[in-house]
Amino acid sequence: MIEAHHELPPDKAALHRKAVRLEWLTIAYLITAIVLLAVVLGSSQAMKAAWYEDLLSLLPPLAFLIASRFRHRVPTPEYPYGYHRSISIGFLIASAALLAMGLFILYDSASMLLSRERPSIGLIELFGQQIWLGWLMIGALVYSAIPAVLLGRAKIPLAEELHDKVLYADAKMNRADWMTAGAAIVGVLGIGAGIWWADAVAAIVIGLDITRDGAGNVRRAVADLMDQRPTTVDSERPLPVLDELRAHVDAQPWVEQSKVRLREEGHVLAGEVYVVPHSPYPDLPELVQELTAQALKVDWRLHDLAVVVLPDLAPVEEAGGEEAHQPPRSRSRQGRPSGSRNAR
């Protein structure tokens, strides 16, 4: 059984609309921070690295918003499984760009450090007063960090509720912006104190942080596209829905053995349920159809499930994946159907 497309439940739809508003707010805020940093950029390598990171911070919210427009599209003959993986594709593109920029900043900053280049920060006239430009740099960095941290904290629970890894990665980047701003401030103060290498070292720290985020996000995006077992948004634990679905299948009185395989397609889940009946039931097609409909209700993320009836699970077990499960109650097998049926 497969739905034409996957609509969010009313409560999740409301959370998604809130997430969309937060992402638009993030983009508007980041644009102001990018412009402000560009105005006071100077020759500081750390400031440039912080500016690059703010530019890159536009990618995850843009990926989220673009994917949100595609994921609702109805499947077509060319794309019979729908467009849900547009979320994972956007996540991969944004992550790859983040990783590439992090490596570039590392190379550029290390080259500056090895060449012993000494940046300088001069004075500017503001309202008739001579002011060290570094103070304006620090003010711009503070502005680029504090609202971002607050936005990140607001997005984390939404990402977990919506099971959206793009939104989660964006939130984690926002929350970590204080580290970037702090490193850049240290670099600016180091220039002011005459410590010429502090600026390059601060830029390297920022580059390492960007590279770490990019590499981790690329790994998660590739794992999802490779049909890894579904995990939580932080990719740390398997989703409990796998055990919940397996328990629901095993609770059916006509199921003797079962095996469940799930994969992520964006924020929804798809997969197969293989079952071995306890005995030959004359109404097996109806039982399979009923089980499919009930299984889709186990969790709102379940979107496309194929229930396959087999005489035994040996071929599936040889293909790998989750272990076959025997329901906890004792049964005596009186026979099994020789055919199979795939209900979709």
Backbone hydrogen bonds, N-H to C=O, Kabsch-Sander energy under -0.5 kcal/mol:
donor,donor_aa,acceptor,acceptor_aa,energy
2,I,344,R,-0.7
3,E,303,H,-0.9
7,E,5,H,-0.7
13,A,9,P,-3.1
14,A,10,P,-1.9
15,L,11,D,-1.5
16,H,12,K,-2.5
17,R,13,A,-2.2
18,K,14,A,-1.7
19,A,15,L,-2.3
20,V,16,H,-2.5
21,R,17,R,-2.1
22,L,18,K,-2.3
23,E,19,A,-2.2
24,W,20,V,-2.2
25,L,21,R,-2.4
26,T,22,L,-2.5
27,I,23,E,-2.4
28,A,24,W,-2.3
29,Y,25,L,-2.5
30,L,26,T,-3.0
31,I,27,I,-2.2
32,T,28,A,-1.5
33,A,29,Y,-2.2
34,I,30,L,-3.0
35,V,31,I,-2.3
36,L,32,T,-2.4
37,L,33,A,-2.6
38,A,34,I,-2.1
39,V,35,V,-1.8
40,V,36,L,-1.3
41,L,38,A,-0.8
43,S,120,S,-0.5
44,S,41,L,-0.8
48,K,44,S,-1.8
49,A,45,Q,-2.2
50,A,46,A,-2.4
51,W,47,M,-2.4
52,Y,48,K,-2.6
53,E,49,A,-2.2
54,D,50,A,-2.0
55,L,51,W,-2.0
56,L,52,Y,-2.6
57,S,53,E,-2.0
58,L,55,L,-1.3
59,L,56,L,-1.8
62,L,58,L,-1.9
63,A,59,L,-2.9
64,F,60,P,-2.5
65,L,61,P,-2.4
66,I,62,L,-2.7
67,A,63,A,-2.5
68,S,64,F,-1.9
69,R,65,L,-0.9
69,R,66,I,-0.8
70,F,66,I,-1.0
71,R,67,A,-2.6
73,R,70,F,-2.0
76,T,79,Y,-1.4
82,G,79,Y,-1.8
83,Y,73,R,-0.6
86,S,83,Y,-1.8
87,I,84,H,-1.5
89,I,85,R,-2.5
90,G,86,S,-2.4
91,F,87,I,-2.1
92,L,88,S,-2.3
93,I,89,I,-2.4
94,A,90,G,-2.4
95,S,91,F,-2.2
96,A,92,L,-2.6
97,A,93,I,-2.1
98,L,94,A,-2.0
99,L,95,S,-2.5
100,A,96,A,-2.4
101,M,97,A,-2.3
102,G,98,L,-2.2
103,L,99,L,-2.2
104,F,100,A,-2.0
105,I,101,M,-2.6
106,L,102,G,-2.2
107,Y,103,L,-2.3
108,D,104,F,-2.9
109,S,105,I,-2.8
110,A,106,L,-2.5
111,S,107,Y,-2.2
112,M,108,D,-1.8
113,L,109,S,-2.2
114,L,110,A,-2.6
115,S,111,S,-1.9
116,R,113,L,-1.0
117,E,112,M,-1.9
124,I,131,I,-2.7
126,L,124,I,-0.6
126,L,129,Q,-3.2
129,Q,126,L,-1.5
131,I,124,I,-3.3
131,I,129,Q,-0.6
133,L,122,G,-2.5
135,W,132,W,-1.5
136,L,132,W,-0.7
137,M,133,L,-2.1
138,I,134,G,-2.5
139,G,135,W,-2.2
140,A,136,L,-2.4
141,L,137,M,-2.3
142,V,138,I,-2.4
143,Y,139,G,-2.1
144,S,140,A,-1.8
145,A,141,L,-0.7
145,A,142,V,-0.9
146,I,142,V,-2.2
149,V,145,A,-2.3
150,L,146,I,-1.8
151,L,147,P,-2.5
152,G,148,A,-2.6
153,R,149,V,-2.1
154,A,150,L,-1.6
155,K,151,L,-1.5
156,I,152,G,-1.6
158,L,154,A,-0.6
159,A,155,K,-2.9
160,E,156,I,-2.0
161,E,157,P,-2.2
162,L,158,L,-2.5
163,H,159,A,-0.9
164,D,159,A,-1.9
165,K,163,H,-0.6
168,Y,164,D,-1.8
169,A,165,K,-2.5
170,D,166,V,-2.3
171,A,167,L,-2.3
172,K,168,Y,-2.5
173,M,169,A,-2.1
174,N,170,D,-2.4
175,R,171,A,-2.5
176,A,172,K,-1.5
177,D,174,N,-1.4
178,W,175,R,-0.6
179,M,176,A,-1.3
180,T,176,A,-1.1
181,A,177,D,-2.7
182,G,178,W,-2.6
183,A,179,M,-2.5
184,A,180,T,-2.4
185,I,181,A,-2.4
186,V,182,G,-2.2
187,G,183,A,-2.1
188,V,184,A,-2.4
189,L,185,I,-2.8
190,G,186,V,-2.3
191,I,187,G,-1.9
192,G,188,V,-2.1
193,A,189,L,-1.9
194,G,191,I,-1.3
195,I,190,G,-2.7
196,W,194,G,-1.3
198,A,195,I,-1.4
199,D,195,I,-0.5
200,A,196,W,-0.5
201,V,197,W,-2.3
202,A,198,A,-2.5
203,A,199,D,-2.1
204,I,200,A,-2.2
205,V,201,V,-2.3
206,I,202,A,-2.1
207,G,203,A,-2.6
208,L,204,I,-2.6
209,D,205,V,-2.0
210,I,206,I,-2.5
211,T,207,G,-2.6
212,R,208,L,-2.6
213,D,209,D,-2.2
214,G,210,I,-2.8
215,A,211,T,-3.0
216,G,212,R,-2.4
217,N,213,D,-2.4
218,V,214,G,-2.5
219,R,215,A,-2.3
220,R,216,G,-2.0
221,A,217,N,-2.7
222,V,218,V,-2.7
223,A,219,R,-2.1
224,D,220,R,-2.0
225,L,221,A,-2.1
226,M,222,V,-1.7
227,D,224,D,-1.5
228,Q,223,A,-2.3
232,T,237,R,-2.6
235,S,232,T,-2.6
239,L,230,P,-2.0
242,L,239,L,-1.4
243,D,240,P,-0.5
244,E,240,P,-2.1
245,L,241,V,-2.7
246,R,242,L,-2.0
247,A,243,D,-2.5
248,H,244,E,-1.9
249,V,245,L,-2.3
250,D,246,R,-2.6
251,A,247,A,-1.2
252,Q,249,V,-1.6
255,V,252,Q,-1.6
256,E,254,W,-0.6
256,E,276,V,-3.0
257,Q,276,V,-1.4
258,S,325,H,-2.2
259,K,274,Y,-2.1
261,R,272,E,-2.7
263,R,270,A,-2.8
264,E,228,Q,-0.6
265,E,268,V,-3.0
267,H,265,E,-0.5
268,V,265,E,-1.5
269,L,301,R,-3.1
270,A,263,R,-2.3
271,G,304,D,-2.3
272,E,261,R,-2.0
273,V,306,A,-2.9
274,Y,259,K,-3.2
275,V,308,V,-2.5
276,V,257,Q,-2.5
278,H,254,W,-2.9
281,Y,279,S,-0.7
284,L,281,Y,-1.2
287,L,283,D,-2.0
288,V,284,L,-2.7
289,Q,285,P,-2.2
290,E,286,E,-2.5
291,L,287,L,-2.7
292,T,288,V,-2.4
293,A,289,Q,-2.1
294,Q,290,E,-2.4
295,A,291,L,-2.8
296,L,292,T,-1.8
297,K,294,Q,-1.3
298,V,295,A,-1.6
302,L,299,D,-1.4
303,H,269,L,-2.8
304,D,269,L,-1.3
305,L,1,M,-1.4
306,A,271,G,-1.8
307,V,305,L,-0.5
307,V,343,A,-1.4
308,V,273,V,-3.0
308,V,306,A,-0.6
309,V,341,R,-1.4
310,L,275,V,-2.5
317,E,313,L,-2.8
318,E,314,A,-2.2
319,A,315,P,-1.0
320,G,317,E,-1.1
325,H,258,S,-3.5
333,R,331,R,-0.6
334,Q,278,H,-1.0
335,G,278,H,-0.7
343,A,307,V,-1.9
343,A,341,R,-0.6
344,R,342,N,-0.5
